Amino acid sequence: MIDIKQYYKGKNVIITGGAGSVGSQLLESLTDFDVNIIRIIDINETALFEMEQQYSHFPNVEFYYCDICNETEVFRVFSNMDICFHLASLKHVPSCEKSPLSAVNTNILGSKVVAAAAMHHKLQKVLFSSSDKACNPTNVMGATKLMVERLYTAINFLKNSDTKTAFFSTRFGNVLGSQGSVIPLFCSQIKKGGPVTLTDDRMTRFIMSLKQAAGLLIESMYHAIGGEIFITKMPVVKIIDLARVVIDTQAALYSFGASDIKLKIIGPRPGEKLWEELSTDEEARRIFETDKYLIVTPALISNSSEIYDYKYLKLEPVNTTYHSSKLPSLDLCQIQNYLLENHIISNKLC
């Protein structure tokens, strides 16, 4: 029987980028566990201050202003930690396209500093939060995420290393309701009377909620052996259908009728894909499936079935790729129910 809470009992946990949406949800979830220390680091000083006030009655939660590119500070705050959730990164495609050097510096070089600090302090495990945009990337953000996936898998198998730190990754879809995600954007446009802008009416995406994202992090940290990539099976939506549901359910909250809010196609942004992939054709030969997850085992590991023998997961090899344009998408009522069930919207239409 799986006892994930027992795994976290007494552990010292550090979360980079912990003041973001997913980090905040992860912190909230971990406070239900008997964790010894939860250490949050981030460069958003205001968010850190607000979180520190919110969690002032939790003596085991600590907050530090720390840039992951600052090697001295990272090595300091990683002292005495057991496991790391590495969430800090530049996550938005347009900003990474406009500031590619910053994306490389934060996402790749910052991740290198995190890995070095983890090995120096002999952490047990380090989880890197990647993205479905790392699959066949067409933009800077996706390419940097792919580089760190490869980096952490390679580090995990370094020879002649005096550390046994396990490095692995998780791939997220689009986390609905997170800072900078599409639903808050749609709502802000509706509040102004529209239009709601879409880059292309053919666009499809994998979606997940904040709680699902935190759950993937918590459970994959428990199961991980090292070097693999964990992916939650996610539903697919057409972005135009998602926009219609948000308009139909939210327009009245801002004193508009749904017919008052128009949709406007503005064209794809630089580096933006019409679809997303959870896995690639090359990875299809080494993917295993459970009822909730896909697990991509490392390439060039001939005895992966022996190394990756998860005690509580019934793994089945699956020779397929997960492509958002080739999978069935949720209909309008299914999208609405998903948003309601995950508390992303509150107003009901169907």
GUMIVO-551307 format. One record per atom (N, C-alpha, C, CB): residue in three letters; x negated, y, z. Coordinates in steps of 0.02 Angstrom, whole numbers, plus 50000, padded with zeros to 5 digits. Atoms other than C-alpha are relative to their C-alpha. Glycine has a CB too. Example, Ala and Ser with C-alpha at 12.3 -4.5 7.8 and 13.67 -1.06 7.14 Angstrom:
ALA499554994150000/ALA493854977550390/ALA499555006050000/ALA500505000150062/SER500424994149997/SER493164994750357/SER500395005550037/SER499805002349929/
END
This chain:
MET499584994050000/MET500005000050000/MET499565006350000/MET500475000050061/ILE500394993950005/ILE499365017349953/ILE500135004450061/ILE500175003849935/ASP499944995449944/ASP499015028650101/ASP499545005949986/ASP499834996550069/ILE500414994450021/ILE498385044750024/ILE499845004650059/ILE500355003949944/LYS500134995549943/LYS498575054750185/LYS499434997450043/LYS500635000650043/GLN500545002949961/GLN497395042650272/GLN499335001749968/GLN500084992450006/TYR500624998350035/TYR496085046350138/TYR499765007050019/TYR500094999549924/TYR500194993049986/TYR496125064950178/TYR499895001450074/TYR500535004649973/LYS500054998949928/LYS496155062850366/LYS499285001550021/LYS500274994050039/GLY500654998149973/GLY494685071950447/GLY499515002749949/GLY499694994150032/LYS500474997750052/LYS493935077650281/LYS499945007749999/LYS500234997549932/ASN500134992950012/ASN493165094750245/ASN500075001249925/ASN499295002250026/VAL499824999150070/VAL493915100850082/VAL499855007249978/VAL500744998349988/ILE500114993350027/ILE493345115549975/ILE500365000549933/ILE499255001649992/ILE499624998850062/ILE494425122949835/ILE499735006349968/ILE500775000650014/THR500224994150036/THR493605134549709/THR500605002849960/THR499404998449952/GLY499424997150033/GLY494825146849631/GLY500644998650038/GLY500064997349929/GLY499435002149958/GLY495965142749776/GLY500545005150010/GLY499754998050065/ALA499484994849993/ALA496905159349772/ALA500465000349940/ALA499675006750011/GLY499565000150058/GLY497685155449603/GLY500644996050014/GLY499644997049941/SER499355003249992/SER499395147749575/SER499934992750020/SER500415000549937/VAL500085007149986/VAL498835129549572/VAL499634999150066/VAL499624996549943/GLY500375000449937/GLY497585132349714/GLY500445001450060/GLY499435004849999/SER499544998449945/SER498935140149822/SER500474994250014/SER500405006349983/GLN499565005849991/GLN500095125349791/GLN499624994250030/GLN500324998049933/LEU500425005449973/LEU498675113249827/LEU499875001150074/LEU499334999649962/LEU500104998549929/LEU498295122049991/LEU500624998550040/LEU499805007450009/GLU499375001349965/GLU500125121350041/GLU500114992550010/GLU500595003049962/SER499925007349995/SER500165102650004/SER499524997050050/SER499914996849932/LEU500515003049956/LEU498555098950098/LEU500115001750073/LEU499325002349979/THR499864998349930/THR499165107650256/THR500464994950033/THR500305006950005/ASP499595005449972/ASP500355092950276/ASP499584994050019/ASP500544998049950/PHE500455005649985/PHE498845081450290/PHE499585001850060/PHE499554998349938/ASP500434998949941/ASP497705079250439/ASP499285001449978/ASP500024993950047/VAL500654998050025/VAL496255088050352/VAL499635003950054/VAL500075004349934/ASN500394996549949/ASN494845094450462/ASN499905007449983/ASN499314996650009/ILE500104993150024/ILE494395110050360/ILE500245000549928/ILE499265002150007/ILE499854998350070/ILE495125117650202/ILE499685006849988/ILE500795000149986/ARG500374993850014/ARG493965130850131/ARG500195002549931/ARG499234998950006/ILE499794996850063/ILE494635142549996/ILE499485005149979/ILE500715003350008/ILE500444994850026/ILE493435152349886/ILE500305002749936/ILE499284997349989/ASP499714996750059/ASP493945164949753/ASP499675006849994/ASP500785000650006/ILE500254993150008/ILE493475181949681/ILE500585005049998/ILE499595000649935/ASN499434995549995/ASN495235189149697/ASN500075002050074/ASN500664996649974/GLU500034997949930/GLU494975198949858/GLU500695001250029/GLU499585006350006/THR499334998649975/THR496775204649872/THR500394993650014/THR500395004449949/ALA499665006449990/ALA497475187149850/ALA499724996350060/ALA499954995649937/LEU500315003249942/LEU496225180449977/LEU500255003050065/LEU499245000549996/PHE499764996549939/PHE496755193550104/PHE500724998050015/PHE499955007649992/GLU499305001749989/GLU498605189750079/GLU500074992850023/GLU500395001149936/MET499975007049979/MET498315170950094/MET499754999150071/MET499594995649952/GLU500275000549931/GLU497285173350251/GLU500525002150051/GLU499375004350007/GLN499464997949955/GLN498745182650330/GLN500544994650004/GLN500305006649977/GLN499485005250003/GLN499965169150274/GLN499814993850040/GLN500144998149928/TYR500225006149967/TYR498905155150347/TYR499615001450064/TYR499564995949953/SER500364998149940/SER498295164250502/SER500134995250059/SER500205007150021/HIS499855004749947/HIS499135150950611/HIS499724993149986/HIS500764999650010/PHE500355006350015/PHE498105137150529/PHE499255001050014/PHE500124997849926/PRO500714998749983/PRO496415137450619/PRO499514996149957/PRO499884998250072/ASN500465004050041/ASN495695124450499/ASN499965002549928/ASN500224992850001/VAL500034997450069/VAL495965135150341/VAL499565006250000/VAL500725001749974/GLU500494994650003/GLU494525146650294/GLU500015003249931/GLU499304997450017/PHE499994996350063/PHE494385160050159/PHE499355003749990/PHE500605004949998/TYR500634996750016/TYR492815166350073/TYR500045003249931/TYR499424994950004/TYR500094996850065/TYR492525178949936/TYR499354997249971/TYR499975007950005/CYS500595003250028/CYS491335169549821/CYS500084999049925/CYS499864993350035/ASP500045001050072/ASP490915170249636/ASP499634993449988/ASP499655006049964/ILE500335006550010/ILE490505152549575/ILE499365000749960/ILE500484995349965/CYS500634999050036/CYS489115160049468/CYS499445002450047/CYS500105005149944/ASN500484997749950/ASN488255166449627/ASN499724993850036/ASN500325005050050/GLU500265006349975/GLU487135151649667/GLU499895000150076/GLU499354998449966/THR500154999549928/THR486615157849840/THR500644999250041/THR499665006650016/GLU499375000349963/GLU488405160349898/GLU500334993249994/GLU500475005449975/VAL499685006550010/VAL489035144149823/VAL499664994750043/VAL499984997949925/PHE500365004849958/PHE487675134049908/PHE500175001050073/PHE499235000649989/ARG499844998649930/ARG488105142650072/ARG500694997250018/ARG499985007550014/VAL499315001949981/VAL489985139450068/VAL500134992549989/VAL500505004049960/PHE499915007250009/PHE489785121350009/PHE499704995950058/PHE499684997849935/SER500305003549944/SER488845117050168/SER500524996350042/SER499605004950045/ASN499585004149957/ASN489655102950270/ASN500674998049969/ASN500145003850064/MET499395002150033/MET491005099550140/MET499964992749979/MET500145004549939/ASP499965007050022/ASP491575082050091/ASP500234999249928/ASP500474996150046/ILE499735000650068/ILE492595084349932/ILE500165007049974/ILE500634995549998/CYS499894993550032/CYS492855098549808/CYS500524999449945/CYS499355003049972/PHE499544998950056/PHE494325103549698/PHE499745006249964/PHE500755000850024/HIS500294994450038/HIS493485114249566/HIS500515002749950/HIS499354997949963/LEU499474997050041/LEU494885125249496/LEU499805006649969/LEU500615000950042/ALA500184993350022/ALA493965141649467/ALA499795000049926/ALA499445002850044/SER500194999450071/SER493885146449283/SER500395005849969/SER500134993449961/LEU499594995650042/LEU494465158549150/LEU500464995449959/LEU499575004749953/LYS499535004950024/LYS496055149849092/LYS500415002249940/LYS500464998150054/HIS499554997550052/HIS496895160948962/HIS499645000549933/HIS500285006850020/VAL500305000250066/VAL496535158448778/VAL499825006949973/VAL500474996649951/PRO500184993550028/PRO496625176848724/PRO499415003450036/PRO500605004650002/SER500554996749964/SER495475183248863/SER499334996749986/SER500155000150075/CYS500635003550016/CYS494185169748825/CYS499775001549929/CYS500094992450009/GLU500194998150068/GLU494245174248640/GLU499705007049999/GLU500614999649954/LYS500254993149998/LYS493955192548682/LYS499355000650039/LYS500525004650030/SER500604999749957/SER492615189048813/SER499674993150003/SER500195002350072/PRO500265006850002/PRO491775172948757/PRO499394998950045/PRO499824998249929/LEU500595000949958/LEU490145176048851/LEU500204999350074/LEU499535006049992/SER499755000849931/SER491105178149014/SER500314993150010/SER500535005550016/ALA499715006749995/ALA492045162048977/ALA499464994750008/ALA500434998549937/VAL500555004749994/VAL490415152648952/VAL499675000750069/VAL499475001249944/ASN500344998949936/ASN489655160649107/ASN500404997050058/ASN499895007550012/THR499595002449944/THR491125156549222/THR500154992549993/THR500655003950003/ASN499755006950007/ASN491775140249150/ASN499444994849997/ASN500424999549938/ILE500535005050008/ILE490145131649104/ILE499445001050051/ILE499715000449929/LEU500564998949954/LEU488735139749202/LEU500234999950073/LEU499655006849985/GLY499735000349933/GLY489835142049356/GLY500124992950022/GLY500645004050005/SER499895007149984/SER490305123649348/SER499354996450012/SER500384996649943/LYS500665002849988/LYS488465119449338/LYS499775001650071/LYS499495002749948/VAL500194998049932/VAL488165129249500/VAL500394995850051/VAL500125007650011/VAL499585004049955/VAL489625120249584/VAL499724992950004/VAL500734999949976/ALA500275006850001/ALA488895103349531/ALA499354999650039/ALA499904997649928/ALA500655000049965/ALA487165107849596/ALA500105000550075/ALA499565005749975/ALA499864999249929/ALA487865113549763/ALA500294993650030/ALA500485005950012/ALA499695006249976/ALA488905097749779/ALA499494994550009/ALA500554997749951/MET500525005149994/MET487425086549746/MET499515001550056/MET499624999349934/HIS500464998049946/HIS486305096549863/HIS500284998350068/HIS499855007549995/HIS499695001349934/HIS487545094750006/HIS500314993050004/HIS500545005350013/LYS499785007050000/LYS487965076749958/LYS500754999150012/LYS499624996150053/LEU499285000949997/LEU489835078949936/LEU500184993149973/LEU500365005649960/GLN499785006650023/GLN490805062949908/GLN500285000349929/GLN500534997250048/LYS499684999550066/LYS491845068649758/LYS500095007349980/LYS500684996350000/VAL499854993450028/VAL492045083749644/VAL500484998949942/VAL499345003649976/LEU499495000450052/LEU493605085649537/LEU499985006549960/LEU500714998950031/PHE499974994250044/PHE493565097349387/PHE500685000549968/PHE499454999649946/SER499344999050029/SER495215104649331/SER499935002349928/SER500405005250041/SER500064998650071/SER495235103849141/SER500685001549970/SER499664994249963/SER499394998050036/SER496575106949010/SER500104995649939/SER499975007449980/ASP499885003650062/ASP497435098348866/ASP499685003649941/ASP500754999349988/LYS500334996250054/LYS496615112148762/LYS499284997749989/LYS500015007450017/ALA500675002950010/ALA494975102648786/ALA500004994649947/ALA499734997250066/CYS499955005150052/CYS495605089748661/CYS499975003349931/CYS500664995850008/ASN500094996950066/ASN494985094348487/ASN500085007650003/ASN500514997149949/PRO499894992849986/PRO494755112548544/PRO499925004349938/PRO499525002350053/THR500044995150054/THR495055126848423/THR499875007050029/THR500645000149958/ASN500124993549969/ASN494675140748548/ASN499454999550052/ASN500665002750032/VAL500564999849953/VAL493325146148668/VAL500194996850066/VAL499775007350012/MET499795002849936/MET494325141648823/MET499994992449998/MET500705002450019/GLY499995007250005/GLY494625123848764/GLY499314997049992/GLY500434998049941/ALA500685002550010/ALA492825121748708/ALA499605000150065/ALA499645004249946/THR500364999849936/THR492155127148878/THR500264994650047/THR500075006950033/LYS499735005349958/LYS493335115248966/LYS499744993249978/LYS500785000049997/LEU500275006350025/LEU492765100948853/LEU499274999250020/LEU500074999749923/MET500715000449981/MET490945105148889/MET499924997950072/MET499665006749988/VAL500075001849929/VAL491225103849077/VAL500254992950011/VAL500405004950044/GLU499815007149996/GLU492185087449057/GLU499404995549984/GLU500594998449952/ARG500575004050021/ARG490675080548965/ARG499435000650050/ARG499765002149930/LEU500544998849952/LEU489455088449088/LEU500114996050063/LEU499965007550016/TYR499875003449937/TYR490305081149241/TYR499984992449992/TYR500685002150028/THR500065007250012/THR490445063849164/THR499264998049996/THR500374998049936/ALA500715001550006/ALA488595064349118/ALA499655000450067/ALA499675004849950/ILE500314999349935/ILE488085070549290/ILE500164994050044/ILE500245006550035/ASN499795005749959/ASN489065056349367/ASN499554993949991/ASN500724998249985/PHE500415005950016/PHE487905043749282/PHE499265001749996/PHE500244996949935/LEU500714998250001/LEU486255052849307/LEU499584994550033/LEU499885006750035/LYS500465004949970/LYS484845040449338/LYS499505003650045/LYS499644996049945/ASN500514997349955/ASN483555043149474/ASN500255005850041/ASN499395002149961/SER499724994749958/SER484745054549569/SER500074997450071/SER500695002349972/ASP499965002149930/ASP484705054349758/ASP500695001450029/ASP499475003650042/THR499324998749977/THR486545058949767/THR500484994749973/THR500235007049980/LYS499495004650024/LYS488055047649752/LYS500675003649992/LYS500084994150049/THR499404996150011/THR489285061749723/THR500354997749936/THR499845007649996/ALA499615002050059/ALA490675056149605/ALA500305006249968/ALA500564995050020/PHE499734994450039/PHE491135068749470/PHE500524997349950/PHE499445003949963/PHE499485002150046/PHE492745067249369/PHE500445006049984/PHE500424994250028/SER499584994550024/SER494075077849283/SER500744998250000/SER499795002149931/THR499285000850014/THR495945080349269/THR500175004749943/THR500435001550064/ARG499764995650054/ARG496835087449117/ARG500715002350015/ARG499974996349931/PHE499344997049990/PHE498295099249143/PHE500325001649933/PHE499955006350043/GLY499624996950053/GLY499665103949023/GLY500125007250020/GLY500664996249986/ASN499824993249982/ASN500495120949033/ASN500384999950066/ASN500425003449944/VAL499705000149934/VAL500905124049216/VAL500525005650003/VAL499465000950056/LEU499464995050003/LEU502605132749212/LEU500075003550067/LEU500664996749980/GLY499914996049940/GLY502825146749337/GLY499355002450030/GLY500364995950051/SER500644997749974/SER500965149349365/SER499865007149975/SER499434995249978/GLN500174993250018/GLN500165166549353/GLN499795000349927/GLN499455002850046/GLY500184999250070/GLY500075172149172/GLY500314995049953/GLY499274999649993/SER499685004950043/SER501145157849108/SER500585003149962/SER500244993950041/VAL499544997150048/VAL502495159948977/VAL500675002050031/VAL500124995149945/ILE499344998349972/ILE504065160049087/ILE500005006750035/ILE500224994650049/PRO500014993249974/PRO503565175249191/PRO499965005349945/PRO499405000850047/LEU500034995350056/LEU503145183749025/LEU500695000849969/LEU499504997549947/PHE499324999550028/PHE504855179448953/PHE500455004150046/PHE500294992949990/CYS499574996449953/CYS505705185849111/CYS499865007550000/CYS499914997150071/SER500174992950001/SER504765202349106/SER500255003349936/SER499245001050007/GLN499744997350063/GLN505275204548924/GLN500765000650002/GLN499794995649941/ILE499274999749992/ILE507095200448965/ILE500205006050044/ILE500274993450030/LYS499864994549954/LYS507065213049108/LYS500015006749963/LYS499495000250057/LYS500054993850039/LYS506615226548980/LYS500515000149943/LYS499305000849972/GLY499515000350053/GLY508015221148864/GLY499764996649937/GLY500235006949983/GLY500275003650057/GLY506925211048747/GLY499595004549955/GLY500554996849961/PRO499925006950021/PRO506355205848626/PRO499554995250038/PRO499874999449926/VAL500445005349975/VAL505655189448688/VAL499564997849941/VAL500404994050031/THR500455001350055/THR504115186248584/THR499744992849999/THR499415004850003/LEU500295006650012/LEU503555169648511/LEU499475000749947/LEU500554994949979/THR500524999650051/THR501965166948414/THR500184996049938/THR499344997650029/ASP499785004150057/ASP502725153148305/ASP500574995650023/ASP499404995649972/ASP499415003949978/ASP504425144448311/ASP499904992549993/ASP500605002249959/ARG500145007150004/ARG503605127548273/ARG499584997550059/ARG499634998549935/MET500485001849947/MET502515127648429/MET500314995350051/MET499765006350035/THR499805004849948/THR502625113048551/THR499464999750054/THR500134992949971/ARG500475000249945/ARG501825110948721/ARG500194994550050/ARG499975006850036/PHE499895004249941/PHE501615098448864/PHE500095004650060/PHE499404995050011/ILE499874995749943/ILE502305105649025/ILE499974996050065/ILE500695003449994/MET500005002949933/MET502115102349211/MET500155005650049/MET499324996450016/SER499854995249947/SER502645110849372/SER499405000850045/SER500624997850041/LEU500544999049952/LEU501515117749507/LEU499934994150047/LEU500125006450040/LYS500035005849955/LYS501975103349622/LYS499714993949965/LYS500694998450028/GLN500285005550038/GLN501575090749486/GLN499255000949991/GLN500354999349933/ALA500724998650008/ALA499895099249457/ALA499634998550064/ALA499895007449979/ALA500325001449936/ALA499475098649642/ALA500004992550015/ALA500365003950057/GLY499965007249989/GLY500065080649651/GLY499484996249960/GLY500684997549983/LEU500525003150042/LEU498915075749506/LEU499325000850032/LEU500005003049929/LEU500654998749967/LEU497445083749597/LEU499914995650061/LEU499945007450019/ILE500055003849937/ILE497815075449764/ILE499934992549988/ILE500615001450044/GLU500005007250012/GLU498145058149694/GLU499384997849961/GLU500624997949963/SER500595002050038/SER496725057949568/SER499375000450042/SER499925004349937/MET500574999849954/MET495495063249704/MET499964993550040/MET500055006150048/TYR499975006349962/TYR496055047949801/TYR499774994149957/TYR500714998850025/HIS500135005950042/HIS495935035749654/HIS499325000149966/HIS500544999449948/ALA500584999350044/ALA494385042349564/ALA499414995950022/ALA499805007249994/ILE500635003749988/ILE492835031649549/ILE499415004249977/ILE500014993249963/GLY500514995550024/GLY491825044049447/GLY499924999549925/GLY499354998650034/GLY500124999850072/GLY491615049549266/GLY500634999949957/GLY499584994449981/GLU499395000750040/GLU493425047149213/GLU500395006549996/GLU500444994550028/ILE499554994450007/ILE494805059149162/ILE500714997650015/ILE499965003249929/PHE499315001649982/PHE496535058449242/PHE500475004949965/PHE500105000150077/ILE499514995950036/ILE498035064749144/ILE500704997950022/ILE499924999349923/THR499305001549985/THR499835065849203/THR500414999549936/THR500295005350047/LYS499535000350056/LYS501135059949079/LYS500505005850008/LYS500374993149997/MET499594993949995/MET502115075749040/MET500525000349945/MET499555006149997/PRO499514998950053/PRO503685080348945/PRO499765005249950/PRO500685002050029/VAL500164995350054/VAL503585090248783/VAL500595004749990/VAL499834996249934/VAL499484995250018/VAL504555106048743/VAL499805003849938/VAL500145004950058/LYS500094995050052/LYS504775116648590/LYS500035006850035/LYS500534999449942/ILE500034993649964/ILE504295134148648/ILE500615004249983/ILE499365003749982/ILE499414996250017/ILE505765141648553/ILE500604997750042/ILE500164999349925/ASP499465002549958/ASP506955130248651/ASP499915002450072/ASP500034992349998/LEU500144997549933/LEU506105135148814/LEU500215007350005/LEU499264999250017/ALA499814992849999/ALA506345153548769/ALA500765000850001/ALA499705003549938/ARG499274999550002/ARG508185150748729/ARG500314998450068/ARG500294995249948/VAL499745001749934/VAL508485142348897/VAL499885005650050/VAL499694993550026/VAL500164994549954/VAL507615156348991/VAL500455006049986/VAL499255002149994/ILE499564994550017/ILE508615169448897/ILE500714998650024/ILE500005001349924/ASP499315001649984/ASP510275160448922/ASP500134999850076/ASP500184993349970/THR499895000649927/THR510005157749109/THR499795006250038/THR499614994050026/GLN500274994449961/GLN509095173649157/GLN500255006949978/GLN499265000049995/ALA499794993450025/ALA509825187749050/ALA500495003450047/ALA500314999349930/ALA499494997149956/ALA511315190149166/ALA499705002850065/ALA500534994950016/LEU500324997549939/LEU510135192649314/LEU499755007149991/LEU499424995450020/TYR500244993350015/TYR509545208549228/TYR500545004249965/TYR499374999749956/SER499424996350025/SER511305214249177/SER500035000249923/SER500005007150027/PHE499955000750073/PHE511145208448996/PHE500404993849983/PHE499314999849967/GLY499725006150027/GLY512115196048893/GLY499454996449962/GLY500605001449955/ALA500525003850036/ALA511115182048814/ALA499935002349928/ALA500164992550002/SER500024997850069/SER511585188548642/SER499655006849992/SER500715000549972/ASP500344993550003/ASP510805205448687/ASP499244999249991/ASP500155004050063/ILE500725001050001/ILE509065197848698/ILE499804996449936/ILE499764995950063/LYS500215002850064/LYS508275194748529/LYS499334996450006/LYS499975005549947/LEU500655003350007/LEU506855182948484/LEU499615003149943/LEU500094992349989/LYS500434997050051/LYS505395189948386/LYS499384995749990/LYS499815007250019/ILE500595003950017/ILE504055179748297/ILE499435004949985/ILE500144995249940/ILE500554995150008/ILE502385188948310/ILE499374996949969/ILE499835003050068/GLY500585003250030/GLY501175176148237/GLY499514997350052/GLY499655004849955/PRO500465003149952/PRO499875164948320/PRO499445004750021/PRO499704993749970/ARG500574996249975/ARG498535172748429/ARG499364996449980/ARG500045000850077/PRO500645003250019/PRO496695169548391/PRO499864993850042/PRO499425004950008/GLY500175006149965/GLY496235151648435/GLY500594995850023/GLY499585001650058/GLU499415003449974/GLU498025146348471/GLU500224994549952/GLU500575004950011/LYS499775005750040/LYS498645129248411/LYS500764999650001/LYS499694993450027/LEU499285001050002/LEU500405124848358/LEU500224994350045/LEU500234998849928/TRP499845005849958/TRP500315108948462/TRP499424999050049/TRP500114993649957/GLU500535001849954/GLU499295101548604/GLU499934992450001/GLU500135002750071/GLU500145007149994/GLU498515084448633/GLU499774998450071/GLU499474997849948/LEU500245002249934/LEU498275075148796/LEU499384995649993/LEU500554996250037/SER500575004450012/SER497015063248719/SER499845000249925/SER500154992750023/THR500224999850069/THR496035061248558/THR500004992949970/THR499305003149995/ASP500045006550034/ASP495915047348428/ASP499404996050025/ASP499965000949924/GLU500605003549976/GLU494155043348488/GLU500114997150070/GLU499415004850001/GLU499885002349932/GLU494765041648668/GLU500494994250003/GLU500255005650043/ALA499465005049999/ALA496175029848618/ALA499744993050015/ALA500364999949933/ARG500275006749988/ARG495015014748628/ARG499814998850073/ARG499394998949956/ARG500215000749931/ARG494625018148811/ARG500495003450049/ARG499305002850009/ILE499484997249957/ILE496265024448884/ILE500394994450033/ILE500485004749960/PHE499575004649963/PHE497215015049018/PHE500605003950025/PHE499614996650058/GLU499374996849985/GLU499005018649064/GLU500304997150064/GLU500494999249942/THR499595002249944/THR500015017949225/THR500695003049990/THR499695002150070/ASP499344997150009/ASP501815022849253/ASP499995007650003/ASP500484997350054/LYS500034992749993/LYS501265040649297/LYS499425003249963/LYS499945001850072/TYR500624996950024/TYR499525043149224/TYR499734996649938/TYR499494999950053/LEU500485002750047/LEU498345040749080/LEU499325001050033/LEU500055003549929/ILE500684999449974/ILE496545037349131/ILE499524998649943/ILE499884995250060/VAL500505000750053/VAL495155040249005/VAL499344998050033/VAL499935006649958/THR500645002149972/THR493625030049051/THR499435002649957/THR499974992250006/PRO500564997150038/PRO491895036148998/PRO499804995949940/PRO499405000950046/ALA500275003550058/ALA491175031848829/ALA499344996750020/ALA499895004949941/LEU500645003549992/LEU489675020048818/LEU499944996150065/LEU499435005049996/ILE499995004449941/ILE490205010448974/ILE500294993449979/ILE500425003250059/SER499775006450029/SER490294992448914/SER500434996050048/SER499404995949980/ASN499625003949952/ASN490994985249075/ASN500495004450039/ASN499534996450048/SER499554995349967/SER492294998649110/SER500554996650041/SER500335004649949/SER499475003549963/SER493584985749164/SER499764997750068/SER500254994149960/GLU500295002049936/GLU492394980449303/GLU499885006150045/GLU499354996149989/ILE500154994049961/ILE491854997849357/ILE500645003450023/ILE499575005049959/TYR499394996449985/TYR493585005449348/TYR500564995150018/TYR500215004349940/ASP499525004849973/ASP494524992449448/ASP500365003350059/ASP499654993450022/TYR499644996349948/TYR495775003249542/TYR500434995350041/TYR500435005649968/LYS499695004849954/LYS496454994549694/LYS500765000149996/LYS499795001550070/TYR499274999449995/TYR498235001249687/TYR500345001849934/TYR500175005250052/LEU499704998150063/LEU498495005349503/LEU500024994049953/LEU499625005849968/LYS499935005350050/LYS499154992849376/LYS499865003149932/LYS500714996750003/LEU500224996950062/LEU498174998149223/LEU500144995549940/LEU499275001750003/GLU499905003550063/GLU498644993249046/GLU499655004149945/GLU500764999049984/PRO500314996350055/PRO497574997748894/PRO500545002449952/PRO499484995649963/VAL499514997250047/VAL498515008848772/VAL499635003149942/VAL500475005250035/ASN500364997850060/ASN497915011648595/ASN500425005349964/ASN499854994049953/THR499584994850029/THR498795028048560/THR499725006850019/THR500734999350022/THR500164993249981/THR498595046848566/THR500655003650017/THR499615003849942/TYR499414996249978/TYR499785059048649/TYR499965007049970/TYR500045000450078/HIS500024994050041/HIS500165073348529/HIS500695003350005/HIS499834998449924/SER499354996949984/SER501525086148570/SER500475000749940/SER499895006750031/SER499574999450059/SER502155087548390/SER500274993349977/SER499635003349943/LYS499805006750022/LYS502355068648373/LYS500434996450052/LYS499394995949985/LEU499605003149948/LEU503295065148534/LEU500685003350005/LEU499635000350068/PRO499344996849992/PRO505155068148571/PRO499965005850049/PRO500524994850025/SER499994994249955/SER505465085148649/SER500655000250039/SER499905006549959/LEU499414999349959/LEU506695089348786/LEU500525004349964/LEU499835003150068/ASP499484995650028/ASP508375096348730/ASP500135005750049/ASP500664995949986/LEU499894993949961/LEU509075112648799/LEU500224998550072/LEU500525004349966/CYS499775001549932/CYS509995104948947/CYS499464996450040/CYS500634995649996/GLN500565003349965/GLN508505093848990/GLN499485005150022/GLN499684994849954/ILE500474994749980/ILE507385109248990/ILE500275003750060/ILE499875004849941/GLN499714996349944/GLN508595118449102/GLN499974995950065/GLN500735001949985/ASN500025004249940/ASN508715103849223/ASN499294999450028/ASN500274993049984/TYR500705000449978/TYR506815102449228/TYR499815006450037/TYR499534998949939/LEU500174993649968/LEU506655120949269/LEU500355000850067/LEU500185005849954/LEU499634999549937/LEU507995119949403/LEU499724995350053/LEU500744998349988/GLU500255005049952/GLU507335104049484/GLU499335002050029/GLU499944993249966/ASN500664997949977/ASN505605111749497/ASN499985007250024/ASN499504999149944/HIS499934993449970/HIS506265128449560/HIS499635005449961/HIS499754999950072/ILE500324995050043/ILE505565138049412/ILE500515005449981/ILE499714996849937/ILE499454995350008/ILE507265146149378/ILE500544998050051/ILE500294999949927/SER499485001349950/SER508785147349491/SER500705000349971/SER499955004850056/ASN499344999150029/ASN510235151649376/ASN500164994249954/ASN500045006649962/LYS499825006050037/LYS511195137249295/LYS500455001849941/LYS500354995050046/LEU499614998850060/LEU511925136849119/LEU500464994049985/LEU499535001349940/CYS499615006050021/CYS512475118849076/CYS500444997550056/CYS499534994449978/
END
